[in-house]
Amino acid sequence: MLRKTNLIWENLYSLKEAEIVLLGVPFDSTVTEIPGTRFAPNRIREDFQVHVDGFDPQLGDLEEVKLHDAGNVEVLHGNIDKTNEHIYEAVLSIKEENPDAILITLGGEHSITYPIVKALYEKDFSYLCYDAHTDLYDEYNGLKNSHACVNRRIYDLLGNVQINGYNPTRDDQEAVKKLKKVKDPVYLSIDVDVFSDKVGCPASSLYDFEKMWGEIKKRDIVAADVVEYNPLVGKDIRVAELVKRLILKCRS
């Protein structure tokens, strides 16, 4: 189910020893505008090695982190239901091997978040999402598991959902009434379109990257994902920088 290629670096720690586990999900079959987010997990790893300094004066040094890169989930392009099964099983397997490690997942499109949250559901957490779109459709293009429905599926599962940074639309007016400010601990999902236009579904108004991080660093995070970066549209090394900060923040 997992392909151990293009890892962020050679694993010095086993899955069982790790504090932080990285997982890639190179899937983008329900993207409605510009495909290419399937290439993001490996591009983020490449940018991480080339452009990111492993030291942060406030958060610490990556060399001190017991990090394990589990590789990429084996996805089935064009088959979201089967892919979701693979994601769910991969996350369960990781948590069975090391229940205390914090999982950070690299997408891929936003639909991948639902099976991760579902696999972690036994934990007590709320859901905090940064996204330029609410992704609260009950169904989109005939799919209930579309990337445009992911936050609705998670709302149906958890109930406690907060979305920051979204651009309001006519279709969202009823759905957003379900949202609330959630308490810690949280599962954190960051759709890169909230701060970058290097994505499959760009937005007209963007959230400030450092403002977002200033909010995130105050939260108690049980797991996280970074999704919807599209390296075919262009490079944004802030995505790899964000992953570095999440690794350091989550192990502190």
C-alpha positions in Angstrom: 0.0 0.0 0.0 3.0 2.3 0.6 5.7 3.2 -2.0 9.0 4.1 -0.4 10.4 6.3 -3.2 11.5 9.9 -3.2 11.6 10.2 0.6 12.2 13.5 2.2 15.6 12.1 3.3 17.0 8.7 4.4 15.1 7.5 7.4 17.3 7.6 10.5 14.4 6.5 12.7 12.0 3.6 12.3 8.3 4.1 12.3 8.1 2.8 15.8 10.8 5.2 17.0 9.4 8.3 15.3 7.8 11.4 16.9 6.6 12.7 13.6 5.5 10.6 10.6 5.2 12.0 7.1 2.8 10.4 4.6 2.2 11.3 0.9 -1.0 10.9 -1.0 -0.4 11.7 -4.7 -4.1 11.8 -5.8 -6.0 14.5 -7.8 -8.8 12.7 -9.7 -11.7 14.9 -8.5 -9.9 18.3 -9.0 -12.3 20.5 -11.0 -10.0 23.0 -12.6 -6.2 22.3 -13.1 -4.9 18.8 -12.3 -1.4 18.3 -11.0 -1.7 18.1 -7.2 -0.7 14.4 -7.5 2.9 15.7 -8.0 2.9 17.8 -4.9 4.1 15.2 -2.3 7.3 14.5 -4.1 7.9 18.2 -5.1 7.4 19.3 -1.5 10.0 16.7 -0.4 12.4 18.0 -3.1 11.8 21.7 -2.1 12.3 20.7 1.5 15.8 19.4 0.8 16.9 22.2 -1.6 15.2 25.4 -0.2 14.4 24.9 3.4 16.7 25.6 6.3 16.2 23.0 9.0 16.7 25.5 11.8 14.1 27.9 13.2 15.1 30.2 16.1 11.6 29.8 17.8 10.8 26.2 17.0 14.2 24.4 17.0 16.2 22.2 14.7 15.0 19.4 12.4 18.1 17.4 13.3 16.7 17.0 16.7 13.4 15.5 15.5 12.7 11.8 15.3 11.2 11.9 11.9 10.1 9.0 9.7 8.9 9.4 6.1 6.5 6.5 5.4 6.4 7.2 1.7 3.4 7.5 -0.5 0.0 5.7 -0.4 -0.6 3.6 -3.5 -3.5 5.4 -5.1 -5.8 4.4 -7.9 -6.3 7.4 -10.2 -9.9 7.7 -11.2 -11.2 5.6 -8.3 -11.7 7.8 -5.3 -13.5 5.2 -3.2 -10.7 2.6 -3.5 -8.1 5.3 -2.9 -9.9 6.4 0.2 -9.8 2.8 1.4 -6.0 2.7 0.8 -5.5 6.0 2.7 -7.7 4.8 5.6 -5.8 1.5 5.9 -2.4 3.2 5.6 -3.2 5.6 8.5 -4.6 2.7 10.6 -1.4 0.7 10.0 0.8 3.7 11.0 -1.2 4.3 14.2 -1.2 0.7 15.1 2.6 0.6 14.8 3.1 3.9 16.6 0.0 5.3 18.3 1.9 8.3 19.8 3.5 9.7 16.7 1.9 12.7 15.1 1.0 12.2 11.4 1.6 15.0 8.8 0.2 14.1 5.4 1.2 15.7 2.1 -1.5 15.9 -0.6 -2.8 15.6 -3.2 -6.2 17.1 -3.4 -8.3 17.9 -0.4 -10.5 14.8 -0.6 -7.7 12.8 1.0 -8.4 14.5 4.4 -11.7 12.6 5.1 -10.3 9.1 5.3 -7.4 10.3 7.4 -9.8 12.0 9.9 -12.0 8.9 9.8 -9.1 6.6 10.7 -8.1 8.9 13.6 -11.7 9.3 14.8 -11.2 7.4 18.1 -9.1 10.4 19.2 -10.8 13.3 20.8 -10.3 16.3 18.5 -12.0 19.1 16.6 -11.3 20.0 13.0 -9.7 23.2 12.0 -9.2 24.0 8.3 -7.6 26.8 6.4 -9.2 27.0 2.9 -10.1 29.6 0.4 -13.3 27.5 -0.3 -15.6 26.0 2.3 -15.8 22.6 0.6 -19.2 22.1 2.2 -21.1 20.7 -0.8 -23.1 17.6 0.0 -22.4 16.4 -3.5 -20.4 17.8 -6.4 -20.4 16.5 -10.0 -22.2 13.4 -8.7 -19.6 12.6 -6.1 -20.1 12.8 -2.3 -16.3 12.3 -1.8 -15.2 15.1 -4.2 -12.6 17.5 -2.9 -15.4 20.1 -2.9 -17.3 18.0 -0.3 -14.5 17.1 2.1 -15.4 19.5 4.9 -19.1 18.5 4.7 -18.1 14.8 5.1 -16.0 15.7 8.1 -18.7 17.9 9.5 -21.1 14.9 9.2 -18.5 12.8 11.1 -17.3 15.1 13.8 -19.7 18.1 14.0 -17.0 20.4 15.3 -15.7 22.2 12.3 -14.0 25.6 11.8 -12.9 27.0 8.5 -10.7 30.1 8.3 -9.8 32.2 5.3 -12.6 31.2 2.9 -14.1 33.4 0.3 -17.9 33.5 0.8 -20.1 32.4 -2.2 -23.9 32.3 -2.8 -23.9 28.5 -2.5 -22.3 28.6 0.9 -24.8 30.8 2.7 -26.7 28.0 4.5 -23.7 25.6 4.9 -21.5 28.1 6.7 -24.2 28.4 9.5 -23.0 24.9 10.6 -19.5 26.2 11.4 -18.2 27.2 14.8 -15.0 28.2 16.6 -13.5 25.0 17.8 -11.4 24.2 20.9 -8.2 22.3 21.1 -7.0 19.7 20.4 -7.5 20.0 16.6 -6.8 18.1 13.5 -5.4 20.8 11.2 -6.0 20.8 7.4 -4.3 23.4 5.3 -5.5 23.9 1.7 -2.6 25.8 0.1 -5.1 27.8 -2.0 -5.8 29.8 1.2 -2.4 31.6 0.8 -1.1 30.7 -2.7 -2.2 30.8 -6.3 0.0 27.8 -7.2 -2.9 25.5 -6.9 -5.5 23.6 -8.9 -8.5 25.8 -7.9 -7.1 29.3 -7.3 -9.1 31.9 -5.3 -9.4 35.7 -5.8 -8.6 36.6 -2.3 -5.7 35.1 -0.3 -4.9 34.9 3.5 -1.6 36.2 4.7 0.8 33.4 5.2 2.5 34.7 8.4 -0.9 35.7 9.9 -2.1 32.1 9.3 1.1 30.7 11.0 0.7 33.1 13.9 -2.7 31.5 14.5 -1.6 27.9 13.9 1.3 28.0 16.3 -1.0 28.7 19.2 -3.0 25.5 18.6 -2.7 22.0 20.0 -2.4 19.8 16.9 -3.0 16.0 17.0 -2.4 15.5 13.2 -2.2 17.7 10.1 -2.2 17.7 6.3 -1.1 20.1 3.6 -3.1 19.8 0.4 -3.9 21.2 -3.1 -0.4 22.5 -3.9 0.0 22.2 -7.7 3.6 22.3 -8.8 2.6 22.2 -12.5 1.1 25.7 -12.0 4.3 27.0 -10.4 6.7 26.8 -7.4 5.9 28.1 -4.0 8.6 27.2 -1.5 6.4 28.4 1.4 4.7 25.1 1.2 7.8 23.2 2.1 8.6 25.9 4.7 5.1 25.3 6.2 5.7 21.6 6.4 9.0 22.2 8.2 7.3 24.5 10.7 4.5 21.9 11.3 7.1 19.2 12.0 8.9 21.4 14.5 5.7 22.7 16.1 4.1 19.3 16.4 7.0 17.7 18.2 7.5 20.6 20.7 
